[in-house]
Amino acid sequence: MTSDGANLGFFPVATFPDSVAFDGENIWGTDSVGDSVVKFRASDGLNLGTFSAGAVPRSIAFDGANMWVTNGSGNTVTKP
């Protein structure tokens, strides 16, 4: 963690990143063009996988056990 605002790195999500969320261990980012979410290890940004998240995933939230993603197309919520 930096206290001076220095950039700690760039971690590619995919075509169009929209939102991020933290699950206590990992960072998740939505890709609204790729219809997916990407999971990164918070400690070093290692890509841990890309997961289908329904059509046009936008916002993402953690409920203590699962990630939930709103979908901009079809007015649905997905649990990847």
C-alpha positions in Angstrom: 0.0 0.0 0.0 1.2 3.4 -0.8 0.5 6.6 1.2 1.9 9.0 -1.4 -0.5 8.3 -4.3 2.2 6.5 -6.3 0.9 4.1 -9.0 1.4 0.5 -7.9 0.8 -1.1 -11.3 -1.6 -1.6 -14.2 -3.6 -4.8 -14.3 -5.5 -5.4 -17.6 -9.1 -6.5 -17.1 -10.1 -6.7 -20.8 -11.8 -4.5 -23.4 -14.0 -2.2 -21.2 -13.5 -2.3 -17.4 -16.4 -0.8 -15.5 -16.3 -1.6 -11.8 -14.2 -3.3 -9.2 -14.9 -5.0 -5.9 -12.8 -6.7 -3.1 -13.9 -10.0 -1.6 -11.5 -10.0 1.3 -8.7 -11.7 -0.6 -9.1 -10.8 -4.3 -10.0 -7.9 -6.5 -12.7 -8.5 -9.2 -13.2 -6.3 -12.2 -16.1 -6.2 -14.6 -15.7 -6.2 -18.4 -18.9 -5.0 -19.9 -17.9 -5.6 -23.5 -16.5 -9.1 -22.8 -19.5 -10.2 -20.7 -17.2 -11.3 -18.0 -15.4 -10.6 -14.7 -11.7 -10.9 -14.0 -10.3 -12.1 -10.7 -7.0 -10.8 -9.5 -4.9 -11.7 -6.4 -4.9 -8.5 -4.3 -1.3 -9.0 -3.1 0.3 -8.9 -6.5 -2.3 -8.4 -9.2 -1.9 -12.0 -10.6 -4.8 -12.8 -12.9 -6.6 -15.8 -11.4 -9.2 -16.2 -14.1 -11.9 -14.8 -16.3 -15.5 -15.8 -15.6 -18.8 -15.4 -17.5 -21.0 -12.8 -15.9 -24.0 -12.4 -18.1 -24.7 -9.7 -20.7 -23.0 -6.3 -20.2 -21.8 -6.7 -16.6 -21.7 -3.3 -14.9 -21.5 -3.1 -11.1 -20.2 -5.8 -8.8 -20.6 -6.4 -5.0 -19.5 -8.9 -2.4 -22.0 -10.2 0.1 -19.5 -12.0 2.4 -19.7 -15.2 0.5 -20.5 -14.5 -3.2 -19.9 -11.9 -5.9 -23.0 -10.4 -7.5 -22.9 -8.5 -10.8 -25.6 -6.3 -12.3 -26.2 -6.8 -16.0 -26.9 -3.8 -18.2 -28.7 -5.9 -20.8 -31.7 -7.8 -19.7 -32.1 -6.1 -16.3 -30.7 -9.1 -14.4 -28.2 -9.9 -11.6 -25.6 -12.7 -12.1 -23.6 -14.7 -9.6 -20.4 -15.7 -11.4 
